[in-house]
């Protein structure tokens, strides 16, 4: 007997997680409402609740801009450190 594996699009996954979290549904309730097996929905919700995954669509522009700025700041600081160290050792 072969098992048919259902594949879900990124859009579906994003909306499923968003629906469950925003409406405060349990995994069981969400699975029933979305017609998705609990074993499929469960790991998505658990990971999202732990902050391990967060679709970019669920974050605000301000949050994304802030993250980009923080990354650029760290990169700039690292680059300046390398330049200064190379001048003092060279």
N, C-alpha and C positions, 0 to 999 in steps of 0.2 A: 504494500500500500504506500503510495507516495503522498507527501504532504505538500500542499500548495502554500507557498510563502507570499504573503501580501506585502507589497512595498507601498509606502506612503510618501507622498511628495513633501518637500520641505515646507510648502505653504500649509498643507494639511497638518503636519506636525506642529508648526508654529501656532496655528489657530486652535488646535486641540489643547495644547498646554495653556495658552492664553485663556481659553474658555473655562477650563477646570480651575485655574488659579484665581481668575477674576470673580468667578461665581462661587468660590469656596466649596467646590464639589469634592467628594472623596474620589479616590481612584475608581472604585466600583461604580459610583454614580456617573462619573465622566465616561467610563467605558461603555456603560449601558446607553447613555444619551448619545454618544458618538458612534456607537456600533463598532467599537474597537475592543479586542480582547484585553482583559485586565493585565495580562502578562506583557502586552505591548505598550500600553499606556503607562503602566506603573513605573518603569525605569525612566521614561521621559519626565514624568512629574517629579519623581524623587530627585533626579539630577537637577531639574530646574529649581526645586525648593532648596537644595543645597548650594545653589549658585554655581554649579559646575558647568551649566550650559545656560545661555540666555540668547535667544535669537536677536540679532541686531534690530529687527523690526519692533521689538518690545522695549527698546531703550530710546530715550529722547535724544534729540539732536544735541542739546546742551551736554548730556552725559557723554556722548560720543566725542564731541569737540573737546571736552575736558580730558578725556582719555588720550586723545591724539596730542594735545598740548603737553600732558605729563610725559608721554613717550618722547616727544621732541626735546623737552627740557633735559631728560635723562641722557639722550643721545648727545646733545650739545655739551653737557657737562663732561661726559666721557671723552668726547673729542678734544675739548679744551685741556683736560687732564693729560691726554696722550701727547698733545703738542707741547705743553709745558714740561712734561717729563723728558721728552726728546731733546728739548733745548738745554735742560740742566745736565743731561748726561752726555751731550754731544759736543 
